[in-house]
Amino acid sequence: MSATSAATGGYEQAGELKIGQVGIANLRIRHLDVGQLAREMRERVERAPKLFGRAAVIVDFGGLSKTPDFDTAQALLDGLRDAGVIPVALAYGTKEIEQLAERLGLPLLAKFRAQYERVDAEPAPAPARAAAPEPSPAPKPVAPAAAGKPGLVHKNPVRSGQQLYAENRDLTVLAAVGAGAEVIADGSIHVYGPLRGRALAGAQGDTDARIFCRDFRAELVAIAGNYKVLDEIPKELRGKPVQVWLEKDQLKIALQE
């Protein structure tokens, strides 16, 4: 499952939550059960209140065969607010969704919808790369070249509240990423100091992007929107040099050799 975490109680998650390019969560509705969606979101907020409490959320109805009616959509928005997040927009889709957004008094955002279309589409053939079998060690670190631009190298610490974004390229941070800071790249991310904040690689949907760091204490790591928060990460990896990558839509974290 490429959702943020495994559903509790053995049921399939009704909504897939992904982290967008600027740290805004995109909730793609898979199954329109207002009660279940609100429960799932409340559980996410309870697990990581500093990350998701009063977080902005884009609601994406593009995974449904039919656009919900106004009353159902309004009930969902109310349920999400009660769960502790703030719905701020609908993801762009059909004419019906545009009309629904107008009735709900919400804007439409196209960027997140486009990201899902890129991620969910059948990928173009790519050069073969070694899979990381479990429980064997993570693959050797690689630095895939980002399209068109050299990597961005940042020499100074990224402090709490700061955000650093490498558009269409890799990002290398030579110092620490503090708690509450955010580093984002359309390519891969390399952090040579402690990583205590959030790191989002493959922000435009590149599933081959990776995250490397020498001292792993991250609040959140994400690749192409698939993410894990600190509570979901084994304690034995904290403070260690790790690599983060995607394998069969699952986010993997392992020690670097």
C-alpha positions in Angstrom: 0.0 0.0 0.0 1.4 3.4 -1.0 -0.6 5.2 1.6 1.1 6.8 4.5 0.7 3.9 6.9 -1.0 0.6 7.2 -4.7 0.8 8.0 -5.7 -0.3 11.5 -8.2 -3.1 12.2 -7.4 -4.9 8.9 -9.6 -2.8 6.6 -8.5 -1.2 3.4 -7.9 2.6 3.8 -10.5 4.7 2.2 -8.2 7.6 1.5 -4.5 7.7 0.3 -2.6 10.6 1.9 0.5 11.9 0.0 2.7 14.8 0.8 3.0 17.4 -2.0 5.8 19.4 -3.3 5.5 22.2 -0.7 4.6 20.0 2.2 0.8 20.2 1.7 -1.0 16.9 2.1 -3.1 15.6 -0.8 -5.9 13.3 0.2 -6.9 11.2 -2.7 -10.3 9.6 -2.0 -10.4 5.9 -2.8 -13.6 5.0 -1.1 -16.2 7.7 -0.1 -16.9 6.6 3.4 -17.0 9.9 5.4 -16.8 8.2 8.8 -13.9 6.0 7.9 -12.0 8.9 6.2 -12.4 11.1 9.3 -11.2 8.2 11.5 -8.2 7.6 9.4 -7.3 11.3 9.4 -7.8 11.6 13.2 -5.4 8.6 13.7 -2.8 10.3 11.6 -3.1 13.5 13.6 -2.9 11.6 16.9 0.2 9.7 15.7 2.0 12.9 14.5 0.3 16.0 15.9 3.2 18.3 15.2 3.1 17.4 11.5 -0.6 17.0 10.8 -2.4 19.0 13.5 -4.2 21.9 11.6 -2.3 20.9 8.5 -3.6 22.1 5.1 -5.1 19.3 3.0 -6.1 19.2 -0.7 -9.1 16.9 -1.2 -8.9 14.9 -4.5 -12.0 13.1 -5.7 -10.3 12.0 -9.0 -10.1 8.4 -7.8 -13.9 8.1 -7.7 -16.1 7.0 -10.6 -18.6 9.7 -9.7 -18.3 13.1 -8.2 -19.9 13.3 -4.8 -22.9 15.5 -4.2 -22.7 18.7 -2.3 -24.1 17.3 1.0 -21.7 14.4 1.1 -18.7 16.6 0.1 -19.6 19.1 2.8 -19.9 16.3 5.4 -16.5 15.1 4.5 -15.0 18.5 4.9 -16.6 18.9 8.3 -15.3 15.5 9.3 -11.8 16.3 8.3 -11.9 19.6 10.2 -13.2 17.7 13.3 -10.3 15.3 12.8 -7.8 18.1 13.2 -6.9 19.2 9.6 -8.0 22.0 7.4 -9.3 21.3 3.9 -8.1 24.2 1.8 -8.9 23.2 -1.8 -10.1 20.5 -4.2 -7.8 18.9 -6.7 -8.6 19.9 -10.3 -10.5 17.3 -12.2 -13.8 17.3 -14.2 -16.3 20.1 -14.8 -18.5 18.6 -12.1 -15.6 18.9 -9.6 -15.1 22.5 -10.6 -18.8 23.2 -10.0 -18.6 21.4 -6.6 -15.6 23.4 -5.5 -17.5 26.6 -6.3 -20.5 25.5 -4.2 -18.2 24.5 -1.4 -16.4 27.9 -1.5 -13.0 26.2 -2.2 -10.3 26.9 -4.8 -9.1 24.3 -7.3 -5.5 23.3 -7.4 -4.2 21.6 -10.6 -0.6 20.8 -9.5 -1.5 18.0 -7.1 -3.8 16.3 -9.6 -1.1 16.4 -12.2 1.4 14.8 -9.8 -1.0 11.9 -9.1 -1.5 11.4 -12.9 2.3 11.1 -13.3 2.7 8.8 -10.4 -0.3 6.6 -11.1 0.3 6.3 -14.8 2.2 3.3 -16.3 5.8 4.3 -16.1 8.0 4.5 -19.2 10.6 1.8 -19.6 13.7 2.8 -17.5 17.1 1.4 -17.1 17.2 -1.6 -14.8 18.4 -1.0 -11.3 19.2 -3.4 -8.6 16.3 -4.1 -6.2 17.0 -4.1 -2.5 15.9 -7.5 -1.2 14.8 -7.9 2.3 16.4 -8.4 4.8 19.6 -7.7 2.8 21.3 -4.2 3.2 20.2 -1.2 1.2 21.6 -0.7 -2.3 24.8 1.2 -2.7 24.3 5.0 -2.7 23.7 6.4 -6.1 23.2 10.0 -7.2 20.9 10.1 -10.2 21.4 13.1 -12.4 18.4 15.5 -12.4 17.1 16.6 -15.7 18.7 19.8 -17.1 20.3 21.3 -14.0 23.3 20.6 -11.8 22.5 19.7 -8.2 21.9 22.4 -5.6 24.5 22.5 -2.9 23.5 24.2 0.4 26.4 24.8 2.8 24.6 26.3 5.8 22.2 24.7 8.4 18.5 24.7 7.5 16.9 26.0 10.6 13.4 25.5 12.1 10.7 27.1 9.9 13.0 27.3 6.8 12.2 25.5 3.6 14.8 24.7 0.9 13.6 23.5 -2.6 15.7 22.2 -5.4 13.6 22.4 -8.6 14.3 19.8 -11.3 17.5 18.6 -9.6 19.1 16.9 -6.6 19.8 18.7 -3.3 22.9 18.3 -1.2 22.9 19.9 2.3 26.4 20.0 3.9 25.1 21.0 7.3 22.2 20.0 9.6 18.5 20.1 8.9 16.9 21.3 12.1 13.6 20.1 13.6 10.8 22.0 11.9 12.8 22.6 8.8 11.9 21.2 5.4 14.2 20.2 2.5 12.5 19.3 -0.9 13.9 18.2 -4.2 12.5 17.0 -7.5 15.5 14.6 -7.5 17.4 13.0 -4.7 18.4 14.5 -1.3 21.8 14.1 0.4 22.2 15.4 4.0 25.7 15.3 5.5 24.7 16.7 8.9 21.9 15.5 11.2 18.5 15.3 9.5 15.9 16.2 12.1 13.2 17.9 10.0 11.4 16.8 6.9 12.9 15.5 3.7 10.8 15.2 0.5 12.5 13.7 -2.5 11.0 13.1 -5.9 8.6 15.9 -5.3 7.2 15.9 -8.8 6.7 12.2 -8.8 10.1 10.7 -9.5 9.9 7.3 -7.9 13.7 6.7 -8.5 14.7 9.5 -6.2 16.4 8.7 -2.9 17.3 10.2 0.4 20.7 9.7 2.0 21.8 11.0 5.3 24.6 10.4 7.9 22.5 11.0 11.0 18.9 10.0 10.6 16.5 11.6 13.1 13.8 12.9 10.6 10.3 13.9 11.5 9.1 12.8 8.1 10.7 11.4 4.9 8.9 11.1 1.6 9.6 10.0 -1.9 7.1 10.8 -4.7 4.5 11.5 -2.0 4.9 8.2 -0.2 6.0 8.9 3.3 6.8 7.7 6.9 6.8 9.7 10.1 9.1 9.3 13.0 6.9 7.0 15.0 6.8 4.5 12.0 10.6 4.3 11.7 12.5 1.6 13.7 14.4 3.0 16.6 17.5 1.2 15.7 17.9 3.4 12.6 17.8 6.7 14.5 21.1 8.5 14.6 22.5 6.2 11.9 23.5 6.7 8.3 20.6 5.5 6.2 19.2 5.4 2.7 15.5 5.8 1.8 14.0 4.6 -1.4 10.8 3.2 -3.0 10.4 -0.4 -3.9 7.1 -1.7 -5.4 5.3 1.4 -4.0 6.7 0.7 -0.5 9.0 3.2 1.3 12.1 1.4 2.4 14.6 2.7 5.0 17.9 0.8 5.7 21.4 1.4 7.0 24.0 2.4 4.4 26.9 0.1 4.1 
